[in-house]
Amino acid sequence: MKKIVALFLAMVMLLSMASFAAAEEPFVITVMVPEFTYDADYVEEGNPILAKIEELTGVKLKMQFMANEGYGDTVSTTMTENNPPMVMAVTDARAPIIVDSARAGAFWDLTDFINDAENYPYLAAGSPAVYQNIAIDGRVYGIFRGRAFPRAGVYYRLDIAKEAGFDKEVKTLDDLTELAEALAKYSDDTYALNMCSYTAGTINVITVAMGAPNTWGVDENGDIYPAHLSPAYLEGLNWLRHLYEIGGIDPDFSQIPTSEWDNIERTGKAFMRFDCLDNAHRQQEWFENNAGVTEQIFQTVGPIAKADGSITVWPQNNGFAGEILINKKSVSEADLPKVILNAGLEGVTYWINEDGYRYVPEDKADEASKNSKSYLHDFNQLGMGVPGNLENPTAVLNKGVTKLRERYNNLNIELAPYAVANPCFPFVSETYQAFGTQLDPIISDAAVQYIAGLIDEAGLRAAWADWAAQGGDLVTAEYNEAYHASIK
C-alpha cells in the first residue's frame, strides 16, 4: 500500500493497464495541459518517464504544454480544430466554451464510469459534491483535478516585516492593514503587495475576508445577488485602493503577467501576496536553494477576524481546479481507456526511503529538480487526486529548514470551516453562457480602475449598472430561478 502511495496514482480511467501492455504497438494519447515551468525546456526524446509509462502501460504520451497565460483562449481555439488533443486539461469547468461544447457532444460523458465503483474504484472515490459542481445538466463530462480546500490566503516576508517594524501574528483585519502599511513604507522602490494581471484572486481574498460573498450570495430575503453589490466588496476594493495610494502596489500591476509573479518576490520587489498558501513554502525553499537562506523568511497567515470577530475565507477552489476532458473528435468509444501517472520516475525525479515513501535526498535535490523540469515538466497538471491526497505524509513533506509545508496542511484544515461557498456554482445560466465573456470584464476592469484611482465610486457604480443592463440582471434572475428550485 505504501508503494502505491509513493507512486501517486493520479488518474485511473476505464479498463486496465493490462489492456494496453498487451498491445503490439503503443497506443498514442495526445494531451494538452497548461505550462508553468517557463525556466526549462521540456525534453521529449529519450524522456525516461515517458519510456517507463509506455513500458508499463503500452501508452505513448504526446504532451502539448501551452502557456498558462491566455490558456482559456487556447482551449477555445483548440475546440475548433478537426483533430484536437485526445485528453485536455481545462482550468475553468464553467467556461462558456466548455459548457456549450459538452452540450453539443464534444466530450465523452463519463457519468456511468464514475458511478461504477466495482470496475473504477479510483474514479468512484471522488467527492459526489465536487462531481456535482462540475456536472452540466446533471451529467459529468470530466474528471476533476482535486485540490486542497480552501487553499487561498495571505503570506508575506516575515524578515522584511520585522525590519519594517511589524513583529506580531496577523489575527485580524486591523493587523493585516498594519502589516500592509508597514511594508508599503519599507522602501521607495519596493511594494507591499505583489499583484499581477491575475487580479481576481487578490480581490476575492480581501473582499471575502471583509464579508463579501464568493461571486454570488444569498440576501436576507433568500434571494441570489452578485457579490459586487455587497458593501463588504467595496470595503475590500477600498482597502486595495488605499494601499495603492500610499505606494504599496506597483502602478503597473494589471500589466504584469502571471509568469513574473514569483520573480517579483524572488527579486525583493514585493513582500506580501494574496494567493495559494502552498506557494509560501515553495518560495521559502527557492530562497534556501538559490539564495543561501537558512532561516524562515516567509510566513502564512491563519484565520483573519473582522471587527465583530467573524471569519470568512475565499476558497481558491471548490475542492478542485478545473477538470480533464476527453474529446470525441479524437477518441473513439473503443479507445476511451487510458491510465496516467503523475510522480515521475524513481531514481530520476524521486527516491523511495526505508519506509516506502517517495522523497528526494538532500544530495539529489539539484538532480531531481533539473530532471523534473526537463522530463516531468508540468505533468502535474494531469494530476487528479480524485480519491483524496495520496502524497507523502506530513512527516516527510518538510523539505527545507522550516515547517511551512506542515503549516500549510494544518491551515487548510483550520480555514475550511470558514470557507464561503458560491451558492450558484452547480447551476448554469444560459445568459451567462452566452454573454459571460463580455459581462465579467465589466466588473473586473472597473475594480482594477477603481483600485488604481482611475475612476471614483460613482464610476464604479456606473460600471455595475452597465453590467446589470448588459445582461447581469438576467443572469441574476436565472440563478435565482435555479437556486429556488433546488431548495424546494
ZAMARGU-4260 file (C-alpha; in steps of 0.2 Angstrom, whole numbers, plus 5000, padded with zeros to 4 digits):
<rodrens>
0) 5000/5000/5000 | 5014/5012/5004 | 5022/5009/4987 | 5006/5013/4979 | 5005/5029/4989
5) 5023/5033/4984 | 5019/5031/4966 | 5005/5043/4967 | 4992/5036/4955 | 4984/5052/4949
10) 4971/5046/4937 | 4964/5029/4933 | 4951/5030/4919 | 4941/5015/4912 | 4948/4997/4909
15) 4965/4992/4915 | 4984/4994/4911 | 4985/4977/4905 | 4974/4980/4890 | 4987/4992/4884
20) 5003/4982/4889 | 4996/4968/4879 | 4996/4978/4863 | 5009/4976/4850 | 5011/4994/4846
25) 5009/5008/4859 | 4993/5017/4860 | 4997/5035/4857 | 4987/5048/4868 | 4989/5067/4864
30) 4987/5078/4879 | 4986/5096/4881 | 4989/5105/4898 | 4994/5122/4904 | 5013/5126/4906
35) 5020/5135/4921 | 5038/5129/4920 | 5045/5143/4909 | 5063/5142/4915 | 5066/5125/4907
40) 5063/5117/4891 | 5053/5100/4890 | 5063/5086/4884 | 5053/5073/4874 | 5066/5062/4865
45) 5074/5050/4877 | 5062/5055/4891 | 5064/5041/4904 | 5047/5045/4912 | 5038/5043/4895
50) 5048/5027/4892 | 5043/5020/4908 | 5024/5024/4906 | 5025/5016/4889 | 5034/5000/4896
55) 5021/4998/4910 | 5005/5003/4901 | 5008/5002/4882 | 5003/5020/4881 | 5014/5033/4872
60) 5010/5051/4878 | 5012/5065/4866 | 5012/5081/4878 | 5007/5098/4872 | 5012/5111/4885
65) 5003/5128/4882 | 5007/5144/4891 | 4995/5146/4906 | 4994/5165/4902 | 4979/5165/4890
70) 4976/5146/4892 | 4957/5149/4891 | 4959/5157/4874 | 4970/5142/4869 | 4956/5130/4874
75) 4943/5139/4864 | 4954/5139/4848 | 4958/5121/4851 | 4940/5116/4852 | 4938/5122/4834
80) 4951/5111/4827 | 4947/5095/4817 | 4959/5084/4827 | 4960/5092/4845 | 4971/5083/4858
85) 4963/5067/4864 | 4965/5072/4883 | 4964/5090/4888 | 4965/5099/4905 | 4954/5114/4907
90) 4956/5126/4921 | 4938/5133/4921 | 4925/5120/4921 | 4911/5133/4919 | 4918/5142/4905
95) 4905/5145/4891 | 4916/5136/4878 | 4916/5121/4890 | 4898/5120/4894 | 4892/5124/4876
100) 4904/5111/4869 | 4899/5097/4882 | 4880/5100/4877 | 4885/5099/4859 | 4893/5082/4862
105) 4911/5087/4860 | 4916/5077/4876 | 4913/5060/4881 | 4900/5058/4895 | 4909/5049/4910
110) 4894/5049/4922 | 4892/5030/4921 | 4910/5027/4924 | 4912/5037/4940 | 4897/5028/4947
115) 4904/5011/4944 | 4914/5008/4960 | 4917/4990/4956 | 4927/4992/4940 | 4933/5010/4943
120) 4936/5012/4961 | 4948/5027/4960 | 4935/5037/4950 | 4921/5032/4960 | 4930/5038/4976
125) 4929/5056/4971 | 4918/5068/4981 | 4900/5067/4975 | 4899/5086/4979 | 4913/5090/4968
130) 4907/5079/4954 | 4891/5089/4956 | 4900/5105/4955 | 4907/5101/4938 | 4891/5092/4931
135) 4882/5100/4916 | 4864/5097/4916 | 4866/5083/4928 | 4880/5074/4918 | 4898/5073/4921
140) 4910/5076/4906 | 4927/5077/4915 | 4937/5070/4930 | 4940/5084/4942 | 4958/5089/4946
145) 4957/5088/4965 | 4965/5102/4975 | 4967/5106/4994 | 4952/5116/5001 | 4951/5131/5004
150) 4970/5134/4999 | 4969/5153/4997 | 4975/5166/5009 | 4989/5178/5014 | 5008/5175/5015
155) 5022/5188/5017 | 5040/5190/5020 | 5042/5188/5039 | 5060/5195/5040 | 5055/5211/5030
160) 5040/5214/5041 | 5051/5213/5056 | 5063/5226/5048 | 5048/5237/5044 | 5043/5237/5062
165) 5029/5224/5062 | 5033/5209/5073 | 5017/5200/5078 | 5005/5187/5072 | 4991/5193/5060
170) 4975/5188/5068 | 4963/5202/5062 | 4960/5214/5048 | 4967/5228/5058 | 4983/5218/5059
175) 4983/5215/5041 | 4981/5233/5037 | 4995/5237/5049 | 5007/5224/5041 | 5002/5231/5023
180) 5006/5249/5028 | 5022/5244/5036 | 5028/5235/5021 | 5022/5249/5010 | 5034/5261/5019
185) 5049/5249/5019 | 5057/5257/5004 | 5054/5269/4989 | 5057/5256/4976 | 5048/5241/4983
190) 5030/5237/4986 | 5019/5229/5000 | 5008/5218/4990 | 5013/5208/4975 | 4999/5210/4962
195) 4999/5205/4944 | 4987/5204/4929 | 4978/5190/4938 | 4968/5202/4949 | 4953/5191/4953
200) 4962/5181/4966 | 4969/5196/4976 | 4952/5205/4975 | 4942/5189/4981 | 4954/5186/4995
205) 4952/5203/5003 | 4933/5206/4998 | 4928/5189/5006 | 4939/5192/5021 | 4929/5208/5023
210) 4912/5198/5022 | 4908/5199/5004 | 4900/5183/4996 | 4910/5172/4985 | 4905/5178/4967
215) 4886/5176/4972 | 4877/5177/4989 | 4860/5175/4997 | 4852/5190/5004 | 4841/5192/5020
220) 4826/5188/5009 | 4834/5172/5002 | 4837/5179/4985 | 4853/5177/4975 | 4863/5193/4972
225) 4880/5197/4964 | 4895/5199/4976 | 4900/5216/4970 | 4883/5223/4977 | 4889/5218/4995
230) 4895/5233/5005 | 4910/5222/5010 | 4915/5221/4992 | 4918/5239/4991 | 4927/5239/5008
235) 4939/5226/5000 | 4942/5237/4985 | 4944/5252/4996 | 4957/5243/5006 | 4967/5239/4990
240) 4964/5257/4984 | 4971/5264/5000 | 4987/5253/4998 | 4989/5258/4980 | 4988/5277/4985
245) 5002/5275/4998 | 5013/5266/4986 | 5010/5249/4992 | 5006/5242/4975 | 5015/5243/4958
250) 5006/5256/4947 | 5009/5243/4933 | 5001/5228/4942 | 4987/5225/4929 | 5001/5223/4915
255) 5012/5211/4925 | 5010/5193/4918 | 5007/5179/4930 | 5023/5171/4924 | 5033/5185/4933
260) 5023/5184/4949 | 5035/5173/4958 | 5050/5183/4952 | 5044/5199/4959 | 5046/5191/4977
265) 5062/5182/4972 | 5070/5199/4967 | 5064/5208/4983 | 5052/5219/4974 | 5036/5215/4984
270) 5034/5206/5001 | 5016/5200/5003 | 5004/5190/4992 | 4986/5185/4992 | 4986/5168/4983
275) 4988/5150/4986 | 4996/5147/5003 | 5006/5132/4997 | 5016/5145/4986 | 5024/5151/5003
280) 5034/5135/5006 | 5039/5135/4988 | 5046/5152/4989 | 5054/5148/5005 | 5063/5133/4998
285) 5068/5143/4982 | 5077/5155/4993 | 5085/5141/5003 | 5091/5133/4987 | 5096/5148/4977
290) 5100/5162/4990 | 5108/5153/5004 | 5094/5156/5016 | 5095/5146/5032 | 5080/5153/5042
295) 5062/5155/5040 | 5059/5171/5030 | 5041/5168/5024 | 5025/5166/5035 | 5007/5161/5031
300) 4993/5169/5039 | 4979/5159/5048 | 4961/5165/5050 | 4958/5184/5049 | 4944/5190/5060
305) 4934/5205/5057 | 4929/5218/5070 | 4914/5208/5075 | 4925/5193/5077 | 4918/5183/5062
310) 4929/5175/5050 | 4926/5172/5031 | 4938/5165/5019 | 4938/5164/5000 | 4941/5146/4994
315) 4953/5147/4979 | 4944/5132/4973 | 4929/5122/4977 | 4939/5106/4980 | 4946/5106/4963
320) 4954/5116/4950 | 4947/5113/4933 | 4945/5095/4925 | 4952/5083/4912 | 4941/5081/4897
325) 4941/5068/4883 | 4937/5075/4865 | 4925/5064/4855 | 4933/5071/4839 | 4949/5062/4843
330) 4944/5047/4853 | 4933/5033/4848 | 4922/5024/4861 | 4934/5009/4859 | 4949/5020/4863
335) 4942/5028/4878 | 4953/5018/4891 | 4969/5027/4897 | 4980/5027/4913 | 4991/5042/4918
340) 5004/5043/4932 | 5010/5059/4940 | 5025/5057/4951 | 5039/5055/4939 | 5052/5041/4939
345) 5060/5033/4954 | 5079/5037/4954 | 5076/5051/4942 | 5064/5064/4950 | 5061/5055/4967
350) 5068/5041/4978 | 5060/5029/4990 | 5065/5029/5008 | 5066/5014/5020 | 5048/5016/5025
355) 5042/5015/5007 | 5038/5034/5004 | 5043/5045/4990 | 5056/5058/4994 | 5071/5067/4987
360) 5088/5065/4997 | 5097/5082/5000 | 5112/5077/4989 | 5100/5073/4975 | 5090/5089/4976
365) 5098/5098/4961 | 5097/5082/4950 | 5079/5079/4954 | 5074/5097/4951 | 5083/5098/4934
370) 5075/5081/4929 | 5058/5086/4935 | 5059/5102/4924 | 5065/5093/4909 | 5056/5076/4910
375) 5041/5078/4921 | 5039/5096/4917 | 5021/5101/4920 | 5014/5083/4920 | 5006/5088/4937
380) 4993/5097/4928 | 4986/5080/4924 | 4985/5075/4942 | 4968/5070/4948 | 4969/5066/4966
385) 4951/5061/4965 | 4952/5048/4979 | 4960/5061/4990 | 4978/5066/4995 | 4989/5052/4990
390) 5005/5062/4993 | 5018/5058/5006 | 5013/5060/5024 | 5017/5077/5033 | 5032/5069/5042
395) 5042/5069/5025 | 5035/5084/5017 | 5045/5097/5025 | 5060/5098/5014 | 5068/5114/5020
400) 5073/5122/5036 | 5055/5127/5040 | 5039/5118/5043 | 5029/5129/5031 | 5023/5113/5022
405) 5016/5106/5038 | 5008/5123/5042 | 5000/5123/5025 | 4992/5107/5028 | 4986/5112/5045
410) 4979/5129/5039 | 4969/5120/5025 | 4960/5111/5039 | 4959/5126/5051 | 4952/5138/5037
415) 4940/5125/5029 | 4925/5129/5041 | 4926/5147/5037 | 4926/5145/5018 | 4912/5154/5009
420) 4904/5143/4996 | 4897/5150/4979 | 4878/5145/4980 | 4877/5146/4961 | 4892/5136/4956
425) 4881/5120/4952 | 4869/5130/4941 | 4870/5135/4923 | 4864/5152/4917 | 4860/5152/4899
430) 4863/5171/4898 | 4880/5169/4907 | 4885/5156/4895 | 4881/5167/4880 | 4887/5183/4887
435) 4899/5179/4902 | 4914/5184/4892 | 4908/5201/4890 | 4900/5203/4907 | 4914/5198/4918
440) 4927/5211/4911 | 4914/5225/4915 | 4916/5221/4934 | 4934/5216/4934 | 4940/5231/4924
445) 4930/5243/4934 | 4938/5235/4950 | 4956/5237/4943 | 4952/5255/4938 | 4945/5259/4955
450) 4960/5252/4964 | 4972/5262/4953 | 4962/5278/4956 | 4957/5280/4938 | 4938/5281/4942
455) 4929/5286/4958 | 4915/5277/4967 | 4902/5285/4955 | 4912/5277/4940 | 4912/5261/4949
460) 4894/5260/4952 | 4891/5266/4934 | 4900/5250/4928 | 4890/5240/4939 | 4874/5247/4932
465) 4881/5244/4914 | 4884/5226/4919 | 4866/5224/4925 | 4859/5232/4909 | 4870/5222/4898
470) 4864/5205/4905 | 4869/5205/4923 | 4851/5206/4929 | 4845/5192/4918 | 4860/5181/4924
475) 4854/5185/4942 | 4836/5181/4938 | 4841/5164/4930 | 4852/5159/4945 | 4838/5164/4957
480) 4826/5153/4947 | 4838/5138/4948 | 4843/5141/4966 | 4825/5142/4972 | 4820/5127/4963
485) 4835/5117/4971 | 4829/5121/4989 | 4811/5117/4987
</rodrens>
